[in-house]
Amino acid sequence: MSSATEQVTGWSLAATPRDYVLGHVRAVLPDRLLDDARIVVRGGRIAEVGPHPAATGCDVDGGGLLCLPGLVDVHSDALERERAPRPSAELPWDFALLSLEGKLRAAAVTTTFHGASFQNGNARGVGDRSVRNAHDLCAAVGQRDGSVVDHRVLYRLDVRSDAGAEALAAELDGADGVALVSHEDHTPGIGQYADPEKMAEYLIGADGMSPEQARQHVTDLTAERASRLDVREASLGWLGGLARAGRIRLLGHDPESAEEVAALCTRGGAVAEFPTTVAAAEAAREHGLPVVAGAPNALRGSSHSGNVSARELVARGLVTALASDYLPSGLLAAAFALAGEVGLPAALGLVTTGPAEVAGLADRGRLAEGLRADLALVERGPDWPVVRAVLNGGNR
């Protein structure tokens, strides 16, 4: 790359000022690319976006790199994996968050919602999902101050867990603002695991169960969770009341039918998260709900659970946002993989403008006057995009 790129990559992130002028970039706007653009930052906010005036200087020369808003990730389970990289190898939550932050910056993610799963153990057998760990995750995120990444929590409730609902209620009492809450039901035979055999395959690969153990676990889990229908109805009713009162922004996880989407809307739901069928995604858009799909699904072109392809949903114009799910680096890669089908501005909107809308964050996600100066400079690359710098103005 040019010496200009070397200037950008050599600029210390810790020294990023709140006032500066970034010049000679290709600015990614919601509807087009603006070549040779200049972005003026004042007080950590974007003050101006426009063509770079001839014969004028700048504090940082972008060297023709793409400049896009920092990525917003509305559903990330990466912190769980960072904290327990191997079974029984658990790390301190604060260290795991710091370690993950480097990966988020390298992926151009400047706002991320970490999934905190409030449930009785894990319906899928993974041992690191529990009420205690959900509380610990929330505490770690709340204590991470002065970061270049805006760390937030996506509160996830297993609707068949009475202990999870009780613990979530206590956590929400201390939450600031309108919390993002996703309700889910990972019972075999519905939703993500409509095909119970897919759950068995997951348990074999992720937890090291034998095929016999995995199938027995699925059978036992199905029987156990069938006895918790009353807990499910109570949880959905409680969350619906909070949503209608404006205390939470409610996401419906893994809806599989138009009927499920309609019920979500009735209880005050605002977002359809990871619909498993075309019919569910179509119903969500007909009801005016944003739709979140998985970036790894879009990158691979298929769902690991055998559900609808995120690429198909994007091609049908049904997706509002992509979420990393478990792979932060997959966000930008998936957007570039989709650029040939929908155009680069629209594809990048799925990881910037779209997720900001999903989260109800009106102060980021676009290169526009008055918004946070969370900026990423990206080289397109012959095969995959490479993040050259992340300039975070909102927190500094």
C-alpha positions in Angstrom: 0.0 0.0 0.0 1.0 3.6 -0.3 2.8 5.7 2.3 -0.6 7.3 3.1 -1.9 3.9 4.3 1.2 3.6 6.4 0.3 6.9 8.0 -3.1 5.7 8.8 -2.1 2.4 10.3 0.7 4.0 12.2 -1.6 6.5 13.9 -2.0 5.4 17.5 -5.6 4.6 18.3 -5.0 5.7 21.9 -4.0 9.1 20.5 -7.1 9.6 18.3 -8.2 13.2 19.0 -11.8 14.4 19.2 -11.1 17.0 16.5 -9.5 16.0 13.2 -9.9 16.0 9.4 -9.7 12.7 7.6 -9.1 13.2 3.9 -8.9 11.3 0.5 -11.1 8.4 1.4 -13.9 6.6 -0.5 -16.8 7.3 1.9 -19.5 4.6 2.0 -22.8 6.5 2.2 -26.2 4.7 2.5 -26.9 4.9 -1.2 -23.5 5.4 -2.9 -19.8 5.6 -2.7 -18.3 9.1 -2.6 -14.8 9.1 -4.1 -12.0 11.3 -2.7 -14.1 12.4 0.3 -13.3 14.4 3.4 -14.7 13.8 6.8 -14.4 16.5 9.5 -14.7 15.4 13.1 -15.4 17.8 15.9 -15.9 16.8 19.5 -16.0 13.1 18.6 -18.9 13.7 16.2 -19.1 13.9 12.4 -19.3 17.6 11.5 -19.0 17.3 7.7 -18.9 14.7 4.9 -18.3 15.8 1.4 -15.8 15.9 -1.5 -12.3 16.7 -0.5 -11.7 20.3 -1.7 -8.8 20.8 -4.1 -5.5 22.1 -2.6 -6.6 21.6 1.0 -4.8 19.5 3.6 -6.0 17.0 6.2 -4.7 15.6 9.5 -4.9 12.0 8.2 -4.6 11.0 4.6 -6.8 7.9 4.0 -4.9 7.0 0.8 -8.1 6.0 -1.1 -9.2 3.5 1.5 -12.9 2.8 2.0 -14.3 4.7 5.0 -17.4 3.3 6.6 -19.2 3.7 9.9 -18.0 1.4 12.7 -19.9 -1.9 12.6 -22.8 -2.5 15.0 -23.2 -6.1 16.2 -26.6 -6.7 17.8 -26.1 -10.4 18.7 -22.6 -11.7 19.7 -21.9 -14.9 21.6 -18.2 -14.5 21.1 -17.5 -13.5 24.7 -18.7 -16.9 25.9 -16.2 -18.5 23.6 -13.4 -16.1 24.6 -14.0 -16.8 28.2 -14.0 -20.6 27.8 -11.8 -21.4 24.8 -11.8 -25.1 25.8 -14.0 -27.2 28.0 -13.0 -26.6 31.7 -10.5 -23.8 30.7 -12.4 -20.8 32.0 -10.8 -17.4 32.1 -11.7 -14.3 34.1 -14.6 -12.4 32.5 -12.7 -9.1 32.5 -9.7 -10.6 30.8 -11.9 -12.3 28.2 -13.6 -9.1 27.4 -10.3 -7.3 27.0 -9.0 -10.1 24.8 -12.1 -10.1 22.7 -11.9 -6.3 22.3 -8.8 -6.6 20.2 -10.6 -9.0 17.8 -13.6 -6.7 17.6 -11.4 -3.7 16.6 -9.7 -5.8 14.0 -13.1 -6.7 12.7 -14.2 -3.0 12.6 -16.8 -3.5 15.2 -17.3 -0.4 17.4 -20.6 -1.3 19.1 -21.4 -4.8 20.2 -24.2 -6.5 22.2 -22.9 -9.4 24.1 -25.5 -12.2 24.6 -26.2 -13.0 28.3 -28.2 -16.2 28.5 -30.6 -16.4 31.4 -31.5 -20.0 31.7 -31.3 -23.2 33.7 -27.9 -24.5 32.4 -28.0 -24.9 28.7 -30.8 -26.6 26.7 -28.2 -27.7 24.2 -25.8 -29.2 26.8 -23.1 -26.5 26.7 -22.1 -25.9 30.3 -21.2 -22.2 30.3 -24.8 -20.9 30.0 -26.4 -20.3 33.4 -28.0 -17.6 35.5 -24.7 -17.1 37.4 -22.7 -16.7 34.2 -25.2 -14.3 32.7 -24.9 -12.1 35.8 -21.1 -12.3 35.7 -21.1 -11.3 32.0 -23.4 -8.4 32.6 -21.1 -7.2 35.4 -18.0 -7.5 33.3 -19.6 -5.5 30.5 -20.8 -2.8 32.9 -17.4 -2.4 34.4 -15.5 -2.0 31.0 -15.2 1.7 31.0 -13.3 4.0 28.6 -13.1 1.4 25.9 -12.7 2.1 22.2 -15.6 -0.4 21.7 -19.1 0.4 23.0 -19.9 -2.8 24.9 -23.6 -3.5 25.6 -25.7 -6.4 26.7 -28.3 -8.4 24.7 -30.4 -10.0 27.5 -31.4 -13.5 26.3 -34.2 -15.4 28.1 -35.0 -19.1 27.7 -38.8 -18.8 28.1 -39.0 -22.2 29.7 -36.7 -21.3 32.5 -38.4 -19.9 35.6 -35.0 -19.3 37.3 -33.8 -17.4 34.2 -36.9 -15.2 34.2 -36.5 -14.4 37.9 -32.8 -13.5 37.5 -33.4 -11.4 34.4 -36.1 -9.4 36.2 -33.5 -8.5 38.9 -30.9 -7.6 36.2 -33.3 -5.4 34.3 -34.2 -3.5 37.5 -30.6 -2.1 37.4 -30.3 -1.6 33.7 -30.0 1.8 32.2 -32.3 3.0 29.4 -34.3 0.6 27.2 -32.8 -2.8 27.4 -32.5 -5.1 24.3 -34.1 -8.5 25.2 -34.4 -11.6 23.1 -36.8 -14.4 24.0 -35.9 -17.9 22.8 -36.9 -21.5 23.0 -34.3 -24.1 22.1 -36.6 -27.1 22.6 -35.9 -29.9 20.1 -38.5 -30.0 17.3 -39.2 -26.3 17.0 -37.4 -23.1 16.0 -33.7 -23.4 15.4 -33.8 -27.1 16.0 -37.0 -28.0 14.1 -35.1 -31.1 13.1 -34.0 -32.7 16.4 -31.2 -34.6 14.7 -29.5 -31.2 14.0 -29.3 -30.6 17.8 -27.8 -34.1 18.2 -25.2 -33.3 15.6 -24.4 -30.0 17.5 -24.0 -31.8 20.8 -21.6 -34.4 19.2 -19.5 -31.7 17.6 -19.6 -29.0 20.3 -19.7 -31.1 23.5 -18.0 -34.3 22.5 -21.0 -36.5 23.2 -21.3 -39.9 21.5 -24.1 -40.3 19.0 -26.0 -42.4 21.5 -25.5 -39.8 24.3 -26.6 -36.9 22.1 -29.8 -38.6 20.9 -30.7 -39.6 24.5 -30.0 -36.0 25.7 -32.4 -34.7 23.0 -35.1 -37.2 24.0 -34.8 -36.3 27.7 -34.7 -32.6 26.9 -37.9 -32.8 24.8 -39.7 -34.6 27.6 -38.5 -32.3 30.3 -39.3 -29.1 28.5 -42.8 -30.3 27.5 -43.6 -30.0 31.2 -42.8 -26.2 31.2 -45.4 -24.8 29.0 -46.9 -22.8 31.8 -43.5 -21.2 32.5 -43.2 -20.4 28.8 -46.6 -18.6 28.7 -45.8 -16.7 31.9 -42.5 -15.6 30.6 -43.9 -14.4 27.2 -46.7 -12.5 29.0 -44.2 -10.8 31.3 -41.9 -9.8 28.5 -44.8 -8.6 26.5 -45.9 -6.3 29.3 -42.4 -4.8 29.6 -42.3 -4.3 25.8 -45.7 -2.6 25.6 -44.7 -0.3 28.5 -41.6 0.7 26.6 -39.2 -0.7 29.2 -37.5 -3.1 26.8 -37.0 -3.5 23.1 -38.1 -7.1 22.5 -36.7 -9.5 19.9 -38.2 -12.8 18.9 -35.5 -15.4 18.4 -35.9 -18.1 15.7 -39.5 -17.5 14.6 -40.5 -20.2 12.2 -44.0 -19.2 11.0 -46.2 -16.3 10.1 -48.3 -17.2 13.2 -45.3 -16.9 15.5 -44.5 -13.5 14.0 -48.0 -12.3 14.5 -47.9 -13.4 18.1 -44.6 -11.6 18.6 -46.2 -8.4 17.2 -49.2 -8.8 19.5 -47.0 -9.0 22.6 -45.1 -5.8 21.5 -42.1 -7.4 19.8 -40.0 -5.0 17.7 -37.5 -7.3 15.9 -37.5 -10.8 14.2 -34.2 -12.3 15.1 -32.9 -15.2 12.9 -36.1 -16.3 11.3 -35.8 -20.0 10.3 -38.0 -19.9 7.2 -38.8 -17.6 4.3 -42.4 -17.4 5.5 -41.4 -16.1 8.9 -39.1 -13.5 7.4 -41.8 -12.4 4.9 -44.4 -12.1 7.7 -42.0 -10.0 9.8 -41.4 -7.5 7.0 -45.1 -7.4 6.2 -45.6 -6.4 9.9 -42.9 -3.7 9.6 -40.4 -5.6 11.8 -36.7 -5.4 11.1 -35.2 -8.8 10.4 -31.8 -10.0 11.7 -29.9 -12.8 10.0 -26.6 -14.5 10.8 -23.5 -13.3 9.1 -21.8 -16.7 9.2 -24.9 -18.2 7.5 -24.6 -15.5 4.8 -20.9 -16.1 4.5 -21.3 -19.8 4.1 -24.4 -19.6 2.1 -26.3 -22.0 4.3 -27.5 -22.6 7.9 -25.6 -25.0 10.1 -28.9 -26.0 11.6 -30.5 -26.8 8.2 -32.8 -23.7 8.3 -33.2 -21.0 5.6 -30.1 -19.5 4.0 -29.4 -15.9 5.0 -28.2 -15.3 1.4 -31.7 -16.3 0.1 -33.3 -13.9 2.6 -31.0 -11.1 1.5 -31.7 -11.8 -2.2 -35.4 -11.5 -1.5 -34.9 -8.2 0.2 -36.0 -9.4 3.6 -33.0 -8.7 5.8 -32.4 -5.5 7.7 -29.3 -6.5 9.5 -26.6 -9.1 9.9 -25.3 -10.2 13.3 -22.0 -12.0 14.0 -23.7 -14.6 16.2 -20.4 -16.3 17.1 -17.9 -14.9 14.6 -17.1 -11.1 14.7 -14.9 -11.2 11.7 -17.8 -12.7 9.7 -19.7 -9.4 9.6 -17.5 -7.5 7.2 -16.6 -10.5 5.2 -20.3 -11.4 4.7 -21.1 -7.9 3.7 -18.4 -7.9 1.0 -19.5 -11.4 -0.1 -23.0 -10.0 -0.7 -21.9 -6.8 -2.4 -22.0 -8.5 -5.8 -25.7 -9.2 -5.4 -27.0 -6.0 -3.7 -24.2 -3.5 -4.2 -21.5 -2.4 -1.7 -23.4 0.4 0.0 -26.5 -1.7 0.6 -24.4 -4.7 1.7 -22.4 -2.6 4.2 -25.7 -1.1 5.4 -26.5 -4.6 6.7 -23.7 -4.3 9.3 -23.9 -0.6 10.0 -27.2 1.3 9.4 -29.5 -1.8 9.7 -28.2 -3.1 13.1 -28.2 0.4 14.5 -32.0 0.6 13.6 -32.5 -2.9 15.1 -31.0 -1.7 18.4 -32.8 1.6 18.4 -29.5 3.6 18.2 -30.1 6.7 16.2 -26.7 8.2 16.9 -24.5 5.8 14.8 -24.4 3.5 11.8 -24.1 6.2 9.0 -21.6 8.8 7.8 -23.8 11.8 8.5 -23.5 15.1 10.3 -24.1 15.0 14.0 -23.5 11.2 14.4 -20.7 9.5 16.4 -17.4 9.5 14.6 -17.0 5.7 14.8 -15.1 5.2 11.6 -13.3 2.2 10.0 -10.8 2.4 7.1 -10.9 -0.7 5.0 -8.9 -2.1 2.1 -11.0 -4.1 -0.3 -8.4 -6.7 -1.0 -8.2 -9.3 -3.8 -10.3 -11.8 -1.8 -11.4 -10.5 1.5 -11.6 -7.0 3.2 -8.8 -5.9 5.5 -9.4 -3.4 8.3 -6.5 -0.9 8.3 -7.7 1.4 11.1 -10.6 2.0 13.5 -11.1 5.6 14.7 -13.5 5.8 17.5 -14.7 9.3 18.3 -17.8 8.6 20.4 -16.1 7.4 23.5 -13.0 9.6 23.5 
